[in-house]
Amino acid sequence: IKSDGIGTILNSEKNEAEDKYKIGRVLQMSSKPILSVGTYESLDAECIIAGSSDRNIRFLEINSLDEIARCKVTKKSVNFVAVSEMSPEGDEPIIVTGGKDSVVQIWDPIEGTLVKSIQLPTNEVRSLAVYNGTEAYLVVGTKDSKVILWDIKKNVLVSVFVGHKASVHCVCITTCAYDLETQHDMDYMCIASGGADRTVRTWDLTTKKRKKKFRHKRSISTMVVAS
């Protein structure tokens, strides 16, 4: 992704001689910066979702890279895209986007339409992660140092975790175990966050307090949790 709106698609085959991945295709999507991308894979469709500072969300067919749909948003820009996996029961992946305000939006990639807008208790969204199991949850990191857990299906606030001293730049949500007979995914849920205060924190969903804290030398901009 470049600031001139050009997206580079890397080939999965690596050039062993140069120890680099080959450039599969370069795509001009916008004259404005592309700020976020995600991939959507279901039984019915596969596409790339790109958010840009030109106030558009673009849905691209994953093989041809043809534009399937484009949605104009009221935000100044689309800074974040988060896409879940399919649920174990076959539910479609969930696409969530956010920008420099307190609203996140859920989209239908087939129709390229807005499904739902969620108003969050914050002044600005800084990071997103989404979980899709028997239940569906959204985790949001905010500029005002909060981590928000939202129940997507019930459309209600579950918890607000407080402890970071600065903006929360990245969040992750996963389960440490999964059983179709389990009534509540939250019994096995793991939430982690990292940010400008140079810490990574994991959270207890029962007490809403920090479980563990890991300190870094610099601000944390991205994070991956292996389930």
N, C-alpha and C positions, 0 to 999 in steps of 0.2 A: 504494500500500500504506500502510495506517495502523496505528498501534499498538493500535487497538480491534478489529482483525480484519476490517476492511472493505477490500475490494479494489475499485479503480476501473478500469474498462475504458475506454480512450480510443478514440473513433472516429477512423479514419484520415483522415477529411475535416476540413480545418482551416477554422475560422471566420475568414475573411480580414479581416472588419471589426474583430474584437477581437484578431486575431493569436494565437488560441488554438485548441487542439484541443477538439472537442466531447466531452463525457462520454457515452459510449455506454451504459454500465450500471454501477451500483454494486451490489456483491455482498457480502452478509454471510456470511463463511465460518467465522468462529470468534469466540469472545468474547476470545480471546487474540491477541497481535500476530502478523501475517503477516510472516515474516522473509525469505522468498525465493520467487521465482516463475521459471518457465521455460516455454517452449512446445515441444511435441513435434509434428513433422510427418513422416509416412511415407506410403506408398502406401495403407495400410490404416486409418490412424487419425490424427486431429489432436486434441490436447488441451492444456490448461494444467495445469501441475504447481505446486502451492503448498505450501510448508513453513511450519509454524507452531510457536509456542512451546507449543501444547497437545499436542505430541508426535504430531501427525498429518501425513501427507502426503496431499493430496487431488488426485485426477485429475478434471478438469472437461472436459466436451465443449466444443469451442472455439466453437461457434455458439450453442447453447442455454445454455451454462454450467451444465448439469445435472451433478451429481456422479456420475461413473462408478464410482469406487472410492475407498476411504479405507483407509490403512494406518497402524496404530499402531506406533510405534518405541519402542525402549527408551531412547533418548536423552532428555535434558532438553528439547531443542528441535531443530527442523530449521532450521539457520541458513543452509544453502547448497544451492542446486539448480543443477546444470549439465547441459545437454542438448546432445548433438552433432548434427550434420546426418546425413542418410543417407550411407552410404559411396558412392563412385563405382560400386561393384559392386551396389548395391541393398540392402545390409545395413541393418537397422532402426537408427534413432538410439539412442544410449545415454543413459540417465538415471542420474545419480549424485547422491546427497545426502550431506551431512555435518553434524555438530553439534559441540558442545564436548567432543569426545573424540578418540581416535585411530583411529576406525573410519569408513570410508565405505561406502555401500551402493548397489548397482545394482538397478534396478527394471524390471518388465515393466508398461507402461502399459495393455496390453490386458486382462490378468488382474488388474492392481493388486496384484501380488505381488513379494516380494523374490526376486531372482535370485542375488545374491552379496553377502557382506560381506567387506571387505578391511581387515586390520589393518595400520596404517602405523607406521613408526618415528618417532613423534612423540608429544607429550603432548596436542596440540590442533590440530584443523584450523581454518584461518582463511579459506581460499579454494580454489575448485575450477575446473578447466577440463578438457574432455574432447575427444579427437580420434578420429575414426572414418574410417579409410581402408582400405587393404589390411591395415594393422595398426591396433590401437586402443590409445590411451595416455591415461592420466590424469595430470594435473599438479596438485599440491597445494601450497598455501602454508601454512605452519604458524606457530603462536604462538612457537615456539622458533627462528624466523628461518631455517628451511630451505625449500628448494624440492625436492619429491619427484616423480620421474618413475616411473610404474608401468605395466607392460605388462598390459593388461586380459585379453587372450586367453590369454597364458601364465601370468597371475596371479603375476608375479614383479616384484621391485624392479629397476629399470633403473639409476637414478642418484639421488644426493642432492647437490644443489648448495648450497654453503655460501658465504656472503659478506655477506648482509644482517645488519645489526646489531640488528634488532628484528623484530617480527611482520610476516609477509608477508600483506598485505591483498588482493592481487589477482594473478592469474596468467593467462597466455594461451598457447595452443599452436596453431600453424598450420604449413602448408608453404609454402615460397616457390615451389615448382613441383610438378606432379603428372604422373606417367606410369604408366599401367597396366602397362607392361612393367618398371617399376622394381621390384627385389626388396625394397628396404627404404625405407619412407617416411622413416625417420629420417635418411637421407642429405640430405633437403631440409627437415628440421624446424627450426622457430624457436620458442624458448621465451623468454618475457619475464615479469618479475615486478616488483612494486612494493610498498612497504610503509611502515611507521611510521618507518623511518630516512630517509625523504624521497628515496629513490633508486628509479629504474627500472633494471633490469639485464637484459641478454640473456645467454644461456648457450651455451657450446660443448659439444655433446653428446659429443664425442670426449675432450676434456681434462677436462671437468666443471668448467671454470673460467669466470669471467666474460669475455664478449666486449666488451661496452660497458656504461658506466654513465652515467646521466643524473640530474642532481641537481635537486630541486625545493625550494621554500621551505617547503612544508608536507607533512604525511603524505599518502601517495597511497592513495586508497580504491577507485578503479576505473580500468580501463584497457581499451582496445580495440586489437587489432592487425589491420591490413588485409592480407589475403593477396593 
